[in-house]
Amino acid sequence: MEKRQPYTIKELDYIADRVAEQVISHINHRDELLTTAQVAEMLGISTNAVRQRCRAGSLPGKKRGKYYYFNRKDIIKLTT
């Protein structure tokens, strides 16, 4: 098995920059998403009502696994 030479400073800087971009992107994206409970609180309805409206298509949500997530901007548009 060949032993890999250690990374150069330039390579490490590049890797660190890419990782930092991914972390920042993830944090920004997470802040834009709302959970079912957060949407229910914003709209003054139950979490079951949020899920029912999402399934019916009257709330713009996405299901990931067993959970629904909502774009903050879309929900704010509905409340104004």
PyMOL Python script that loads the backbone (N, CA, C, O; Angstrom):
from pymol import cmd

cmd.read_pdbstr("""\
ATOM      1  N   MET A   1       0.850  -1.172   0.000  1.00  0.00           N
ATOM      2  CA  MET A   1       0.000   0.000   0.000  1.00  0.00           C
ATOM      3  C   MET A   1       0.898   1.238   0.000  1.00  0.00           C
ATOM      4  O   MET A   1       1.789   1.390   0.836  1.00  0.00           O
ATOM      5  N   GLU A   2       0.631   2.106  -0.961  1.00  0.00           N
ATOM      6  CA  GLU A   2       1.431   3.333  -1.046  1.00  0.00           C
ATOM      7  C   GLU A   2       1.028   4.316   0.041  1.00  0.00           C
ATOM      8  O   GLU A   2      -0.148   4.470   0.368  1.00  0.00           O
ATOM      9  N   LYS A   3       2.020   4.961   0.578  1.00  0.00           N
ATOM     10  CA  LYS A   3       1.756   5.980   1.588  1.00  0.00           C
ATOM     11  C   LYS A   3       1.615   7.325   0.887  1.00  0.00           C
ATOM     12  O   LYS A   3       2.478   7.707   0.098  1.00  0.00           O
ATOM     13  N   ARG A   4       0.535   8.043   1.168  1.00  0.00           N
ATOM     14  CA  ARG A   4       0.285   9.335   0.548  1.00  0.00           C
ATOM     15  C   ARG A   4       1.153  10.389   1.208  1.00  0.00           C
ATOM     16  O   ARG A   4       1.351  10.390   2.423  1.00  0.00           O
ATOM     17  N   GLN A   5       1.662  11.278   0.386  1.00  0.00           N
ATOM     18  CA  GLN A   5       2.435  12.404   0.903  1.00  0.00           C
ATOM     19  C   GLN A   5       1.477  13.340   1.656  1.00  0.00           C
ATOM     20  O   GLN A   5       0.306  13.442   1.289  1.00  0.00           O
ATOM     21  N   PRO A   6       1.948  14.005   2.674  1.00  0.00           N
ATOM     22  CA  PRO A   6       1.088  14.945   3.402  1.00  0.00           C
ATOM     23  C   PRO A   6       0.577  16.048   2.461  1.00  0.00           C
ATOM     24  O   PRO A   6       1.221  16.395   1.471  1.00  0.00           O
ATOM     25  N   TYR A   7      -0.571  16.570   2.797  1.00  0.00           N
ATOM     26  CA  TYR A   7      -1.131  17.676   2.011  1.00  0.00           C
ATOM     27  C   TYR A   7      -0.234  18.907   2.112  1.00  0.00           C
ATOM     28  O   TYR A   7       0.407  19.148   3.135  1.00  0.00           O
ATOM     29  N   THR A   8      -0.206  19.666   1.042  1.00  0.00           N
ATOM     30  CA  THR A   8       0.526  20.926   1.066  1.00  0.00           C
ATOM     31  C   THR A   8      -0.350  21.979   1.738  1.00  0.00           C
ATOM     32  O   THR A   8      -1.555  21.788   1.900  1.00  0.00           O
ATOM     33  N   ILE A   9       0.262  23.077   2.121  1.00  0.00           N
ATOM     34  CA  ILE A   9      -0.494  24.172   2.726  1.00  0.00           C
ATOM     35  C   ILE A   9      -1.556  24.676   1.751  1.00  0.00           C
ATOM     36  O   ILE A   9      -2.679  24.975   2.157  1.00  0.00           O
ATOM     37  N   LYS A  10      -1.215  24.768   0.494  1.00  0.00           N
ATOM     38  CA  LYS A  10      -2.161  25.237  -0.523  1.00  0.00           C
ATOM     39  C   LYS A  10      -3.361  24.287  -0.614  1.00  0.00           C
ATOM     40  O   LYS A  10      -4.503  24.737  -0.707  1.00  0.00           O
ATOM     41  N   GLU A  11      -3.105  22.988  -0.588  1.00  0.00           N
ATOM     42  CA  GLU A  11      -4.198  22.013  -0.643  1.00  0.00           C
ATOM     43  C   GLU A  11      -5.076  22.098   0.605  1.00  0.00           C
ATOM     44  O   GLU A  11      -6.303  22.036   0.520  1.00  0.00           O
ATOM     45  N   LEU A  12      -4.435  22.241   1.757  1.00  0.00           N
ATOM     46  CA  LEU A  12      -5.195  22.357   3.006  1.00  0.00           C
ATOM     47  C   LEU A  12      -6.050  23.624   3.027  1.00  0.00           C
ATOM     48  O   LEU A  12      -7.188  23.595   3.496  1.00  0.00           O
ATOM     49  N   ASP A  13      -5.512  24.727   2.525  1.00  0.00           N
ATOM     50  CA  ASP A  13      -6.286  25.969   2.449  1.00  0.00           C
ATOM     51  C   ASP A  13      -7.504  25.790   1.551  1.00  0.00           C
ATOM     52  O   ASP A  13      -8.601  26.241   1.881  1.00  0.00           O
ATOM     53  N   TYR A  14      -7.305  25.133   0.417  1.00  0.00           N
ATOM     54  CA  TYR A  14      -8.410  24.887  -0.508  1.00  0.00           C
ATOM     55  C   TYR A  14      -9.485  24.025   0.155  1.00  0.00           C
ATOM     56  O   TYR A  14     -10.673  24.331   0.060  1.00  0.00           O
ATOM     57  N   ILE A  15      -9.073  22.961   0.818  1.00  0.00           N
ATOM     58  CA  ILE A  15     -10.023  22.079   1.500  1.00  0.00           C
ATOM     59  C   ILE A  15     -10.770  22.844   2.592  1.00  0.00           C
ATOM     60  O   ILE A  15     -11.987  22.713   2.719  1.00  0.00           O
ATOM     61  N   ALA A  16     -10.055  23.632   3.370  1.00  0.00           N
ATOM     62  CA  ALA A  16     -10.680  24.406   4.445  1.00  0.00           C
ATOM     63  C   ALA A  16     -11.700  25.393   3.885  1.00  0.00           C
ATOM     64  O   ALA A  16     -12.771  25.572   4.465  1.00  0.00           O
ATOM     65  N   ASP A  17     -11.376  26.035   2.765  1.00  0.00           N
ATOM     66  CA  ASP A  17     -12.321  26.968   2.139  1.00  0.00           C
ATOM     67  C   ASP A  17     -13.587  26.248   1.695  1.00  0.00           C
ATOM     68  O   ASP A  17     -14.689  26.753   1.905  1.00  0.00           O
ATOM     69  N   ARG A  18     -13.444  25.075   1.084  1.00  0.00           N
ATOM     70  CA  ARG A  18     -14.617  24.324   0.606  1.00  0.00           C
ATOM     71  C   ARG A  18     -15.476  23.877   1.781  1.00  0.00           C
ATOM     72  O   ARG A  18     -16.703  23.950   1.715  1.00  0.00           O
ATOM     73  N   VAL A  19     -14.846  23.417   2.849  1.00  0.00           N
ATOM     74  CA  VAL A  19     -15.593  22.986   4.032  1.00  0.00           C
ATOM     75  C   VAL A  19     -16.327  24.174   4.645  1.00  0.00           C
ATOM     76  O   VAL A  19     -17.492  24.050   5.021  1.00  0.00           O
ATOM     77  N   ALA A  20     -15.666  25.313   4.750  1.00  0.00           N
ATOM     78  CA  ALA A  20     -16.304  26.507   5.305  1.00  0.00           C
ATOM     79  C   ALA A  20     -17.506  26.931   4.458  1.00  0.00           C
ATOM     80  O   ALA A  20     -18.539  27.315   5.007  1.00  0.00           O
ATOM     81  N   GLU A  21     -17.385  26.868   3.137  1.00  0.00           N
ATOM     82  CA  GLU A  21     -18.510  27.216   2.261  1.00  0.00           C
ATOM     83  C   GLU A  21     -19.694  26.284   2.499  1.00  0.00           C
ATOM     84  O   GLU A  21     -20.841  26.729   2.548  1.00  0.00           O
ATOM     85  N   GLN A  22     -19.413  24.995   2.646  1.00  0.00           N
ATOM     86  CA  GLN A  22     -20.479  24.022   2.876  1.00  0.00           C
ATOM     87  C   GLN A  22     -21.165  24.260   4.226  1.00  0.00           C
ATOM     88  O   GLN A  22     -22.389  24.182   4.327  1.00  0.00           O
ATOM     89  N   VAL A  23     -20.383  24.545   5.243  1.00  0.00           N
ATOM     90  CA  VAL A  23     -20.954  24.794   6.574  1.00  0.00           C
ATOM     91  C   VAL A  23     -21.827  26.045   6.546  1.00  0.00           C
ATOM     92  O   VAL A  23     -22.940  26.032   7.070  1.00  0.00           O
ATOM     93  N   ILE A  24     -21.339  27.110   5.949  1.00  0.00           N
ATOM     94  CA  ILE A  24     -22.114  28.352   5.869  1.00  0.00           C
ATOM     95  C   ILE A  24     -23.386  28.135   5.069  1.00  0.00           C
ATOM     96  O   ILE A  24     -24.451  28.615   5.458  1.00  0.00           O
ATOM     97  N   SER A  25     -23.290  27.421   3.961  1.00  0.00           N
ATOM     98  CA  SER A  25     -24.459  27.129   3.147  1.00  0.00           C
ATOM     99  C   SER A  25     -25.477  26.325   3.937  1.00  0.00           C
ATOM    100  O   SER A  25     -26.676  26.595   3.864  1.00  0.00           O
ATOM    101  N   HIS A  26     -25.014  25.353   4.681  1.00  0.00           N
ATOM    102  CA  HIS A  26     -25.916  24.519   5.483  1.00  0.00           C
ATOM    103  C   HIS A  26     -26.605  25.349   6.563  1.00  0.00           C
ATOM    104  O   HIS A  26     -27.808  25.205   6.783  1.00  0.00           O
ATOM    105  N   ILE A  27     -25.854  26.210   7.235  1.00  0.00           N
ATOM    106  CA  ILE A  27     -26.433  27.053   8.282  1.00  0.00           C
ATOM    107  C   ILE A  27     -27.472  28.000   7.687  1.00  0.00           C
ATOM    108  O   ILE A  27     -28.565  28.144   8.235  1.00  0.00           O
ATOM    109  N   ASN A  28     -27.138  28.643   6.573  1.00  0.00           N
ATOM    110  CA  ASN A  28     -28.087  29.560   5.939  1.00  0.00           C
ATOM    111  C   ASN A  28     -29.331  28.825   5.476  1.00  0.00           C
ATOM    112  O   ASN A  28     -30.441  29.329   5.647  1.00  0.00           O
ATOM    113  N   HIS A  29     -29.170  27.652   4.898  1.00  0.00           N
ATOM    114  CA  HIS A  29     -30.308  26.886   4.414  1.00  0.00           C
ATOM    115  C   HIS A  29     -31.183  26.441   5.579  1.00  0.00           C
ATOM    116  O   HIS A  29     -32.410  26.499   5.496  1.00  0.00           O
ATOM    117  N   ARG A  30     -30.558  26.000   6.654  1.00  0.00           N
ATOM    118  CA  ARG A  30     -31.311  25.547   7.828  1.00  0.00           C
ATOM    119  C   ARG A  30     -32.133  26.690   8.415  1.00  0.00           C
ATOM    120  O   ARG A  30     -33.263  26.474   8.852  1.00  0.00           O
ATOM    121  N   ASP A  31     -31.580  27.908   8.430  1.00  0.00           N
ATOM    122  CA  ASP A  31     -32.293  29.044   8.991  1.00  0.00           C
ATOM    123  C   ASP A  31     -33.507  29.424   8.143  1.00  0.00           C
ATOM    124  O   ASP A  31     -34.437  30.051   8.649  1.00  0.00           O
ATOM    125  N   GLU A  32     -33.512  29.057   6.873  1.00  0.00           N
ATOM    126  CA  GLU A  32     -34.625  29.373   5.993  1.00  0.00           C
ATOM    127  C   GLU A  32     -35.737  28.347   6.096  1.00  0.00           C
ATOM    128  O   GLU A  32     -36.849  28.605   5.636  1.00  0.00           O
ATOM    129  N   LEU A  33     -35.466  27.185   6.690  1.00  0.00           N
ATOM    130  CA  LEU A  33     -36.464  26.135   6.783  1.00  0.00           C
ATOM    131  C   LEU A  33     -37.171  26.181   8.129  1.00  0.00           C
ATOM    132  O   LEU A  33     -36.571  26.488   9.159  1.00  0.00           O
ATOM    133  N   LEU A  34     -38.459  25.869   8.091  1.00  0.00           N
ATOM    134  CA  LEU A  34     -39.267  25.811   9.302  1.00  0.00           C
ATOM    135  C   LEU A  34     -39.802  24.399   9.478  1.00  0.00           C
ATOM    136  O   LEU A  34     -40.037  23.688   8.501  1.00  0.00           O
ATOM    137  N   THR A  35     -39.991  24.003  10.716  1.00  0.00           N
ATOM    138  CA  THR A  35     -40.592  22.709  11.010  1.00  0.00           C
ATOM    139  C   THR A  35     -42.112  22.852  11.067  1.00  0.00           C
ATOM    140  O   THR A  35     -42.648  23.960  11.052  1.00  0.00           O
ATOM    141  N   THR A  36     -42.779  21.732  11.132  1.00  0.00           N
ATOM    142  CA  THR A  36     -44.236  21.723  11.241  1.00  0.00           C
ATOM    143  C   THR A  36     -44.691  22.503  12.475  1.00  0.00           C
ATOM    144  O   THR A  36     -45.653  23.268  12.410  1.00  0.00           O
ATOM    145  N   ALA A  37     -44.003  22.307  13.590  1.00  0.00           N
ATOM    146  CA  ALA A  37     -44.372  23.003  14.827  1.00  0.00           C
ATOM    147  C   ALA A  37     -44.204  24.513  14.690  1.00  0.00           C
ATOM    148  O   ALA A  37     -45.039  25.276  15.176  1.00  0.00           O
ATOM    149  N   GLN A  38     -43.137  24.946  14.038  1.00  0.00           N
ATOM    150  CA  GLN A  38     -42.912  26.382  13.860  1.00  0.00           C
ATOM    151  C   GLN A  38     -43.990  26.998  12.969  1.00  0.00           C
ATOM    152  O   GLN A  38     -44.473  28.098  13.243  1.00  0.00           O
ATOM    153  N   VAL A  39     -44.367  26.289  11.904  1.00  0.00           N
ATOM    154  CA  VAL A  39     -45.419  26.793  11.012  1.00  0.00           C
ATOM    155  C   VAL A  39     -46.753  26.836  11.750  1.00  0.00           C
ATOM    156  O   VAL A  39     -47.512  27.796  11.614  1.00  0.00           O
ATOM    157  N   ALA A  40     -47.034  25.806  12.522  1.00  0.00           N
ATOM    158  CA  ALA A  40     -48.279  25.779  13.294  1.00  0.00           C
ATOM    159  C   ALA A  40     -48.371  26.978  14.225  1.00  0.00           C
ATOM    160  O   ALA A  40     -49.424  27.603  14.346  1.00  0.00           O
ATOM    161  N   GLU A  41     -47.271  27.291  14.873  1.00  0.00           N
ATOM    162  CA  GLU A  41     -47.250  28.447  15.789  1.00  0.00           C
ATOM    163  C   GLU A  41     -47.459  29.751  15.016  1.00  0.00           C
ATOM    164  O   GLU A  41     -48.205  30.627  15.454  1.00  0.00           O
ATOM    165  N   MET A  42     -46.799  29.870  13.871  1.00  0.00           N
ATOM    166  CA  MET A  42     -46.931  31.102  13.071  1.00  0.00           C
ATOM    167  C   MET A  42     -48.364  31.298  12.569  1.00  0.00           C
ATOM    168  O   MET A  42     -48.863  32.423  12.530  1.00  0.00           O
ATOM    169  N   LEU A  43     -49.022  30.201  12.187  1.00  0.00           N
ATOM    170  CA  LEU A  43     -50.362  30.290  11.614  1.00  0.00           C
ATOM    171  C   LEU A  43     -51.468  30.165  12.653  1.00  0.00           C
ATOM    172  O   LEU A  43     -52.639  30.394  12.351  1.00  0.00           O
ATOM    173  N   GLY A  44     -51.095  29.803  13.873  1.00  0.00           N
ATOM    174  CA  GLY A  44     -52.095  29.663  14.938  1.00  0.00           C
ATOM    175  C   GLY A  44     -52.989  28.449  14.736  1.00  0.00           C
ATOM    176  O   GLY A  44     -54.173  28.489  15.070  1.00  0.00           O
ATOM    177  N   ILE A  45     -52.435  27.370  14.192  1.00  0.00           N
ATOM    178  CA  ILE A  45     -53.193  26.137  13.986  1.00  0.00           C
ATOM    179  C   ILE A  45     -52.381  24.983  14.575  1.00  0.00           C
ATOM    180  O   ILE A  45     -51.230  25.158  14.974  1.00  0.00           O
ATOM    181  N   SER A  46     -53.002  23.801  14.621  1.00  0.00           N
ATOM    182  CA  SER A  46     -52.319  22.640  15.177  1.00  0.00           C
ATOM    183  C   SER A  46     -51.318  22.062  14.179  1.00  0.00           C
ATOM    184  O   SER A  46     -51.378  22.346  12.983  1.00  0.00           O
ATOM    185  N   THR A  47     -50.403  21.252  14.690  1.00  0.00           N
ATOM    186  CA  THR A  47     -49.442  20.605  13.807  1.00  0.00           C
ATOM    187  C   THR A  47     -50.145  19.620  12.876  1.00  0.00           C
ATOM    188  O   THR A  47     -49.729  19.445  11.730  1.00  0.00           O
ATOM    189  N   ASN A  48     -51.207  18.978  13.362  1.00  0.00           N
ATOM    190  CA  ASN A  48     -51.969  18.073  12.489  1.00  0.00           C
ATOM    191  C   ASN A  48     -52.601  18.839  11.337  1.00  0.00           C
ATOM    192  O   ASN A  48     -52.629  18.349  10.208  1.00  0.00           O
ATOM    193  N   ALA A  49     -53.107  20.029  11.610  1.00  0.00           N
ATOM    194  CA  ALA A  49     -53.706  20.858  10.555  1.00  0.00           C
ATOM    195  C   ALA A  49     -52.649  21.269   9.532  1.00  0.00           C
ATOM    196  O   ALA A  49     -52.932  21.329   8.336  1.00  0.00           O
ATOM    197  N   VAL A  50     -51.447  21.548   9.995  1.00  0.00           N
ATOM    198  CA  VAL A  50     -50.356  21.906   9.079  1.00  0.00           C
ATOM    199  C   VAL A  50     -50.073  20.733   8.146  1.00  0.00           C
ATOM    200  O   VAL A  50     -49.970  20.915   6.933  1.00  0.00           O
ATOM    201  N   ARG A  51     -49.948  19.530   8.706  1.00  0.00           N
ATOM    202  CA  ARG A  51     -49.674  18.352   7.884  1.00  0.00           C
ATOM    203  C   ARG A  51     -50.809  18.077   6.904  1.00  0.00           C
ATOM    204  O   ARG A  51     -50.561  17.730   5.749  1.00  0.00           O
ATOM    205  N   GLN A  52     -52.053  18.231   7.358  1.00  0.00           N
ATOM    206  CA  GLN A  52     -53.201  18.010   6.481  1.00  0.00           C
ATOM    207  C   GLN A  52     -53.208  19.018   5.330  1.00  0.00           C
ATOM    208  O   GLN A  52     -53.451  18.647   4.181  1.00  0.00           O
ATOM    209  N   ARG A  53     -52.944  20.279   5.632  1.00  0.00           N
ATOM    210  CA  ARG A  53     -52.932  21.305   4.582  1.00  0.00           C
ATOM    211  C   ARG A  53     -51.783  21.093   3.608  1.00  0.00           C
ATOM    212  O   ARG A  53     -51.910  21.377   2.417  1.00  0.00           O
ATOM    213  N   CYS A  54     -50.674  20.599   4.112  1.00  0.00           N
ATOM    214  CA  CYS A  54     -49.539  20.320   3.232  1.00  0.00           C
ATOM    215  C   CYS A  54     -49.880  19.169   2.287  1.00  0.00           C
ATOM    216  O   CYS A  54     -49.610  19.244   1.089  1.00  0.00           O
ATOM    217  N   ARG A  55     -50.474  18.107   2.827  1.00  0.00           N
ATOM    218  CA  ARG A  55     -50.872  16.980   1.982  1.00  0.00           C
ATOM    219  C   ARG A  55     -51.909  17.404   0.951  1.00  0.00           C
ATOM    220  O   ARG A  55     -51.909  16.903  -0.173  1.00  0.00           O
ATOM    221  N   ALA A  56     -52.803  18.335   1.331  1.00  0.00           N
ATOM    222  CA  ALA A  56     -53.845  18.812   0.423  1.00  0.00           C
ATOM    223  C   ALA A  56     -53.294  19.803  -0.610  1.00  0.00           C
ATOM    224  O   ALA A  56     -53.956  20.100  -1.605  1.00  0.00           O
ATOM    225  N   GLY A  57     -52.094  20.305  -0.371  1.00  0.00           N
ATOM    226  CA  GLY A  57     -51.475  21.236  -1.306  1.00  0.00           C
ATOM    227  C   GLY A  57     -51.733  22.697  -1.013  1.00  0.00           C
ATOM    228  O   GLY A  57     -51.323  23.559  -1.790  1.00  0.00           O
ATOM    229  N   SER A  58     -52.404  22.999   0.088  1.00  0.00           N
ATOM    230  CA  SER A  58     -52.672  24.401   0.407  1.00  0.00           C
ATOM    231  C   SER A  58     -51.533  25.062   1.190  1.00  0.00           C
ATOM    232  O   SER A  58     -51.522  26.281   1.360  1.00  0.00           O
ATOM    233  N   LEU A  59     -50.585  24.263   1.661  1.00  0.00           N
ATOM    234  CA  LEU A  59     -49.368  24.800   2.278  1.00  0.00           C
ATOM    235  C   LEU A  59     -48.174  24.262   1.489  1.00  0.00           C
ATOM    236  O   LEU A  59     -48.098  23.063   1.219  1.00  0.00           O
ATOM    237  N   PRO A  60     -47.248  25.139   1.121  1.00  0.00           N
ATOM    238  CA  PRO A  60     -46.098  24.720   0.313  1.00  0.00           C
ATOM    239  C   PRO A  60     -44.982  24.104   1.152  1.00  0.00           C
ATOM    240  O   PRO A  60     -44.029  24.790   1.522  1.00  0.00           O
ATOM    241  N   GLY A  61     -45.096  22.831   1.446  1.00  0.00           N
ATOM    242  CA  GLY A  61     -44.076  22.155   2.238  1.00  0.00           C
ATOM    243  C   GLY A  61     -43.480  20.984   1.493  1.00  0.00           C
ATOM    244  O   GLY A  61     -44.033  20.513   0.500  1.00  0.00           O
ATOM    245  N   LYS A  62     -42.361  20.526   1.979  1.00  0.00           N
ATOM    246  CA  LYS A  62     -41.678  19.365   1.410  1.00  0.00           C
ATOM    247  C   LYS A  62     -41.528  18.315   2.493  1.00  0.00           C
ATOM    248  O   LYS A  62     -41.208  18.631   3.639  1.00  0.00           O
ATOM    249  N   LYS A  63     -41.758  17.083   2.130  1.00  0.00           N
ATOM    250  CA  LYS A  63     -41.581  15.996   3.085  1.00  0.00           C
ATOM    251  C   LYS A  63     -40.207  15.377   2.868  1.00  0.00           C
ATOM    252  O   LYS A  63     -39.859  14.973   1.758  1.00  0.00           O
ATOM    253  N   ARG A  64     -39.447  15.312   3.929  1.00  0.00           N
ATOM    254  CA  ARG A  64     -38.131  14.665   3.913  1.00  0.00           C
ATOM    255  C   ARG A  64     -38.161  13.575   4.963  1.00  0.00           C
ATOM    256  O   ARG A  64     -38.181  13.845   6.164  1.00  0.00           O
ATOM    257  N   GLY A  65     -38.166  12.351   4.497  1.00  0.00           N
ATOM    258  CA  GLY A  65     -38.334  11.245   5.439  1.00  0.00           C
ATOM    259  C   GLY A  65     -39.742  11.286   5.981  1.00  0.00           C
ATOM    260  O   GLY A  65     -40.706  11.279   5.215  1.00  0.00           O
ATOM    261  N   LYS A  66     -39.871  11.328   7.296  1.00  0.00           N
ATOM    262  CA  LYS A  66     -41.209  11.392   7.878  1.00  0.00           C
ATOM    263  C   LYS A  66     -41.584  12.795   8.349  1.00  0.00           C
ATOM    264  O   LYS A  66     -42.629  12.976   8.974  1.00  0.00           O
ATOM    265  N   TYR A  67     -40.752  13.783   8.058  1.00  0.00           N
ATOM    266  CA  TYR A  67     -41.005  15.146   8.512  1.00  0.00           C
ATOM    267  C   TYR A  67     -41.271  16.091   7.346  1.00  0.00           C
ATOM    268  O   TYR A  67     -40.751  15.906   6.245  1.00  0.00           O
ATOM    269  N   TYR A  68     -42.087  17.102   7.611  1.00  0.00           N
ATOM    270  CA  TYR A  68     -42.331  18.175   6.642  1.00  0.00           C
ATOM    271  C   TYR A  68     -41.460  19.364   6.998  1.00  0.00           C
ATOM    272  O   TYR A  68     -41.231  19.651   8.173  1.00  0.00           O
ATOM    273  N   TYR A  69     -40.977  20.052   5.975  1.00  0.00           N
ATOM    274  CA  TYR A  69     -40.217  21.285   6.152  1.00  0.00           C
ATOM    275  C   TYR A  69     -40.797  22.340   5.230  1.00  0.00           C
ATOM    276  O   TYR A  69     -41.294  22.033   4.146  1.00  0.00           O
ATOM    277  N   PHE A  70     -40.728  23.581   5.671  1.00  0.00           N
ATOM    278  CA  PHE A  70     -41.342  24.685   4.955  1.00  0.00           C
ATOM    279  C   PHE A  70     -40.342  25.813   4.792  1.00  0.00           C
ATOM    280  O   PHE A  70     -39.539  26.081   5.686  1.00  0.00           O
ATOM    281  N   ASN A  71     -40.398  26.467   3.651  1.00  0.00           N
ATOM    282  CA  ASN A  71     -39.546  27.618   3.403  1.00  0.00           C
ATOM    283  C   ASN A  71     -40.124  28.806   4.159  1.00  0.00           C
ATOM    284  O   ASN A  71     -41.303  29.126   4.010  1.00  0.00           O
ATOM    285  N   ARG A  72     -39.301  29.456   4.967  1.00  0.00           N
ATOM    286  CA  ARG A  72     -39.749  30.585   5.782  1.00  0.00           C
ATOM    287  C   ARG A  72     -40.418  31.670   4.936  1.00  0.00           C
ATOM    288  O   ARG A  72     -41.455  32.210   5.320  1.00  0.00           O
ATOM    289  N   LYS A  73     -39.825  31.986   3.789  1.00  0.00           N
ATOM    290  CA  LYS A  73     -40.364  33.048   2.940  1.00  0.00           C
ATOM    291  C   LYS A  73     -41.759  32.717   2.437  1.00  0.00           C
ATOM    292  O   LYS A  73     -42.615  33.599   2.351  1.00  0.00           O
ATOM    293  N   ASP A  74     -42.000  31.424   2.095  1.00  0.00           N
ATOM    294  CA  ASP A  74     -43.320  31.025   1.618  1.00  0.00           C
ATOM    295  C   ASP A  74     -44.374  31.179   2.712  1.00  0.00           C
ATOM    296  O   ASP A  74     -45.494  31.611   2.440  1.00  0.00           O
ATOM    297  N   ILE A  75     -44.023  30.834   3.925  1.00  0.00           N
ATOM    298  CA  ILE A  75     -44.983  30.940   5.026  1.00  0.00           C
ATOM    299  C   ILE A  75     -45.241  32.391   5.385  1.00  0.00           C
ATOM    300  O   ILE A  75     -46.372  32.759   5.701  1.00  0.00           O
ATOM    301  N   ILE A  76     -44.208  33.219   5.342  1.00  0.00           N
ATOM    302  CA  ILE A  76     -44.389  34.647   5.632  1.00  0.00           C
ATOM    303  C   ILE A  76     -45.324  35.276   4.599  1.00  0.00           C
ATOM    304  O   ILE A  76     -46.151  36.120   4.945  1.00  0.00           O
ATOM    305  N   LYS A  77     -45.198  34.871   3.336  1.00  0.00           N
ATOM    306  CA  LYS A  77     -46.106  35.381   2.297  1.00  0.00           C
ATOM    307  C   LYS A  77     -47.560  35.043   2.625  1.00  0.00           C
ATOM    308  O   LYS A  77     -48.459  35.843   2.365  1.00  0.00           O
ATOM    309  N   LEU A  78     -47.791  33.860   3.195  1.00  0.00           N
ATOM    310  CA  LEU A  78     -49.153  33.452   3.522  1.00  0.00           C
ATOM    311  C   LEU A  78     -49.731  34.252   4.694  1.00  0.00           C
ATOM    312  O   LEU A  78     -50.945  34.426   4.794  1.00  0.00           O
ATOM    313  N   THR A  79     -48.863  34.729   5.566  1.00  0.00           N
ATOM    314  CA  THR A  79     -49.342  35.446   6.757  1.00  0.00           C
ATOM    315  C   THR A  79     -49.515  36.935   6.532  1.00  0.00           C
ATOM    316  O   THR A  79     -50.043  37.635   7.396  1.00  0.00           O
ATOM    317  N   THR A  80     -49.074  37.432   5.376  1.00  0.00           N
ATOM    318  CA  THR A  80     -49.213  38.873   5.134  1.00  0.00           C
ATOM    319  C   THR A  80     -50.351  39.164   4.191  1.00  0.00           C
ATOM    320  O   THR A  80     -50.611  40.326   3.877  1.00  0.00           O
TER     321      THR A  80
END
""", "prot")
cmd.dss("prot")
cmd.show_as("cartoon", "prot")
cmd.util.cbc("prot")
cmd.orient("prot")
